[in-house]
Structures are given as structure tokens and as C-alpha cells.
Amino acid sequence: MKQRISLMEAPKGYMQTLLAVGHYLDKSGFEPKFLDLIAYRASQINGCAFCLDMHHKDAIHNGETEQRLHSLPAWRECPYYSDAERAALQMTDDLTIKCDVDDATYEELTKYFTKAQIADLALAVSMTNTWNRLNKTFRTTPGNYKVNEYKAATTTA
């Protein structure tokens, strides 16, 4: 597949605006490994090759295991996700597939997360979905991402 648009070809301010949200989420208090897990799951559902490559590399770098990443499509049946991770993964699935979070999922989230954390989690899932859709539209080429490649850009956004 041939790349259609490079993110660097986007209008001035485009990338800085998107990366600023990532910078905010980096300061949200969530562990990078947790955010990587959520982003990897949304990217699996959306089938974004570039994002899967990026989030896999970042997750491994941040201490995630291959077993947990490979098992994400079957997270409900696997014993090695915490209850808080399960609640977040359910929210990720719901927001990514249905664009909705039902009352039962929200109530489960409140057992592990504050309202501010739930808001940040919703933002993290939503931004991953946005990035997935942009990269799929642009056909961003997977395979060449380097760990933390975009982190330096977020500190200047």
C-alpha cells in the first residue's frame, strides 16, 4: 500500500495540536504501560497497522509483556489483567466499537477510577481512535516507528 499523506505534510499546527493532547495524557498520572495497553487494544479493533506497530513497541519498552499484548483480543478469558484494567478495556471496546459507554461499564469504572481519571481515560481512548482513523486514511506506512519517536515533539507542543 502506498502512503497517501505524511503527517508532516498536514497543515501548520495540525500535529502540534494532536500531540498536545498526548502530552496532557502523559501527565495524567496513568502509567505509560497502562495507556499503551488501552491504545493497543483500540488499534487492534480498528485494524490500524501503523498504530499497532507503534503501540506494541512502546508497550514492550514500557514493560508490557508479549503474552498480555497477544492475548488482548481475548482479554475477558485471560487471568493476567487486573480488575481495573478489565474495566478500562471494557470501556475501550465500548467506545471504539459502539461509541457508547453503558451504565454498567461506567459503574465498574467508578470502582477503580475517579471521575477525573475516567474523563482522562475517555480522552485517551478517543484520541487513539482519532489517530487510528487519521493513519488509516493517510495510509501511514507501518514498521519504521522508533520508541518514543513522538515524545520530543509533545514537549514542544
Beta strands, then each sheet from edge to edge (+ up, - down):
end
